[in-house]
Amino acid sequence: MWFILALFSALTAALVAIFGKLGLKGIDTTLATSVRSVIMAVFLVSAAGVLGKFQGFSIHSFSSKGWTYIILAGLAGAASWLFYFWALKLGPASAVAAIDRLSIVFVVIVAALVLGETFSRYTAAGALLVVMGALLIAFDSKAVSYIGVLGKGALALFK
């Protein structure tokens, strides 16, 4: 089930890039991100209400540690959106989306260091392939020299 949900997430994230790029013409990126955040908040609160997620909810439903991490995640998400929309305004949607997806690599590294998740040579090779793909999409032939170095690094993991 998680795989199908992740695919839906990827599809809807792609729509964010396309609709965002189209909508940013002549609009300040911070204002656009703020409006988007309000729309998202209304949608999510409505969805939580319809799904009955507020039943039994109180401010104490989360621990103080839980609140801290939820707040930090919200701040990180807001900063990500600001940078994403700013980059979308300045660059091609496909390149911005490709570089944005390098978050996968950062998640893999931080998840290994902070959460104790597995970081194997296969994970490292996959992360290198993501980097190579992002560079190829974002920079076309200009990225080829970097790709060669990364590719050799990925192959070295299996020797």
Secondary structure, DSSP 8 states (H G I E B T S, - for coil): -HHHHHHHHHHHHHHHHHHHHHHTTTS-HHHHHHHHHHHHHHHHHHHHHHTTTTTT--GGGS-HHHHHHHHHHHHHHHHHHHHHHHHHHHS-HHHHHHHHTTHHHHHHHHIIIII-----HHHHHHHHHHHHHHHHHHHGGGGHHHHHHHHHHHHHTT-
